Amino acid sequence: MKKKKIADTRINEKAKQILDLALALNQAGHIDEILLVLGQKIVEFCRAEGVTIYAYDHTSGELYSKSKIHNIIEEIRLPVSYESVAGYAAKTGLAINLSDPYDPKSLVDYPRMKFDDSWDKRTGFKTRSLLAVPISYRNTGLQGVIELVNTQKGSKFNKTDLELLSLVVNAVAVALYNQNRFFPKPGKFDLLLQTQVISQDELNRAIEYAREHHNDPLEGDVATVLIEKFHVAKDILGKSLAAYYNTQFISFFETLMLPSELLEGLNENYLRKNFWVPIDHAKGTLTVLLDDPFNTHKTSEIKLSIEAESYHFCVGLRKDILEFIDAAKGRPKSQEDISSLIGDLQSDQDEIQYYDALDNILNDDAPAIVRTINKIIRDAIEQHASDIHIEPYGNRKISIIRFRRDGVCHKYTEIPFTHTRTLVNRIKIMCRLKVDEHKIPQSGKMKLQYGNRDVELRIEITPTYGGNEDVVMRLLPSGSPMLLKQLNLSSSNLQQLEKIIAKPYGIILVVGPTGSGKTATLHSILGHLNTEDKKIWTAEDPVEITQYGLRQVQINPYFRPEPYTFAKAMRSFLRADPDIIMVGEMRDHETASMAIEASLTGHLVLSTLHTNSAAETITRLVEMKINAINLSDALLGILAQRLVRLLCPKCKTPMHPDLPEFESMRELYGLEYFSGLGIAYDDHFMLYRHNGCGECNNTGYRGRTAIHELLVCSENIKTLIRQGGLPDQIKSQALKEGMRTLLMDGLQKALRGETDVSQVLKVCMA
């Protein structure tokens, strides 16, 4: 009888406790009070050491809770997934009872479930046992999850504990339902709904799509889904996120330069996986961009990763954060010195045959040999070099590496002879060339990644004396072609060139030595002509510049059993309905003859030739057995060009030349033509001289520009071609008609202060 009274008393006490708890829950003024304040009552009722109540965010499809750590209230958010115990309970609707969540055997009954121990690590609290039950109310669906942590008696939660918790769950379910009904939690996308950018049905479908693709970090993100599947504008979505998180929304833009030191010591994969990146550290405040500023676990990890006096968390889209990381990682690390890398080569020689991470030249985890080559290429890009030369010498001498910048070779570094073969072999592997071949030349290409840029290099390996091999790596230009106005043509040359390229048929040639910018000029012309109504075919070796709208073909003269030549490409083009054809180079009679024939049969043909001047080009074509009559009928114009170094705009200084120097320039230009420039010698006449500064590596020159000679094929010129006129006769007639030679155009640019006479005379015959 006495035992029965004691039992009845306990039941009455529990009933009173649950009634008090239900009353307190329903009197809560805000959902935060349920999540934060009433937990202690539940702990006492269920005889546990701790409790966490998660509410379900019907807008984002996440579980969220509030916790107080060091008097700071933080929000915890979890996806409804198998990645956590609470998420698992919400996803499956099952009650989870774990005797020891750290013991894999305890998780066996719950396939795919993971236990997240990050909370224990942060607080020092040890989870020994855990009971999680989903919260639902009638037919309204999921309202949340409640988790009990550690029984007071130190054992596993039992059946009685589950029954007690079920009573609590019913009371909490009613309270959460009423809170969501009468005091709905603000959502990330409320602004989109209020402004009718999307409907509630569309938002629900986006949430459902993200839930179905939760394993994909982008496809499983509701914000990304709204942009890519429901075409919500990024700036409008950004305003909604900024309002929800009460912080700044930052979208990716290339002009935002991230200080490279901010990423030192941070693992790139970790940043990508967790979607955050530091973007500024000024006046003691670290500004961090992340996808969820309310994620207290993430913000705490950030604070542990980077020390700062204070933190400012901004919100961004996951895709934008990844682009910021790409851009930041695209910066070369200044602390990695080429000499230290070369010193590490010996220990890594065994690895070169096996390492194949060729996709990114910024990979800092690669062996020393790979990082050495990466560093060389990276520095060449940064220094705007056009070529990299690796030059070994015999008799166990040091090898030299040189960069060609602005047309001039400069020593970059030295390589010990013991490491040269390793370096050359690694380059061969990267180009898929024969490592064991040392007696014949080999040509190849490699395509690497520098930040967001693709970098392509053309490689030429040439056997040299003493069993050595020289390597020349040319950095091929990338990006869009220059506009015609950016070629620095004189006003008369630009006007004449625009006139002849507008012709429906004929042939235009761009001539000059290797490395004089012929391909860049041709692509500028093609860019001008590239419209929807034109079909343009190009045959190039190699394809250096790509343009949308062009049909570009790579020539392969080494292809076996039958080489793919310019002539073969031309034959194919003529059967492929062209309007315009560009042939990279007229190397032989067959190609030149076909180009002339194509231009006579209603096509505009562009090509190049290695000749010294416009007038000499005509003689060269005749010597190649091209019919002079056909040539005169087809030829529209010839543009000869060279590249000259520009004076550094930072350090060039004006100078007043003496009269003999002025007279010398007049003679070089041609006395009969100089007067047409309207320049007289007086105290105000100035030229510019080079000096040298940090901007130009103390050379006095920075960058290059082209000088041009445009011969337009007039009726008088056509007559001379038919009559077999000599180059001097053709040149003389062209000068009378307004052509200005390469030397004259270069001197005009020197008079304008762009370059100096010495640079012009280096590329032109006086």
FENJO-V276100 format. One line per field, one symbol per residue. psi: psi as a letter, one per 30 degrees, with the letter a starting at -180 (. if undefined). A space follows every 50 residues. Layout:
psi: ???
This chain:
psi: eeeeeeeeeeeeeeeeeeeeeeeeeffkflfeeefeegeeeeeeeghlfl kkkklkjfefglkllkljjhgkkkkkkkljagfleeeeeeefglkkjkej ffjffffefikfkkkjgeeeeefgkjjelkkkkkkljbgfakfakkkkkj kffgakkaeeeeeeeeeeeeeeeeeeeeeeefikkklegeeeeeggelle eeeeeeeeeeefhffkfefgkeeeeeeefghkkeeeeeeeeeeefhakkk lkkffjjkkffffkfkkeeeeeefilkkfljkhfkkkkklfiffjeeeee eeeeekklelkjklklkeeeeeeeeeeeffkkjffjkeeeeeffeefgef ffffkhiffjggjfglleeeeeeeeeeeeeeeghlflkkjjllahhlklk kkkjkhfkkkkelkkkfffeeeeeeeeeefghljegkgfllkkalkjlkj bgkkkkkkkkkkklkgglkkkkjkjkklallllefffhkleeeeeeeeee ffkfllkkkklllkgggeeeeefeeeeefjlfgkjkkkjljljekkkkfk jkkkkifgkkfjkjleeeeeeeefghhlekkkjekjfleeeeeeeeeeff ggkkkkllkilfleefeeeeeefggkkeeeeeeekelkjkllklkkkkfe fkklkjlleeeeeeeeeeejeffefffhklkaffkklklldkaefghgff kjlllkkljjjkileeeeeeeeghkleeeeeeeeeegfkkleeeeeeeee ffgealeeeefffkk.
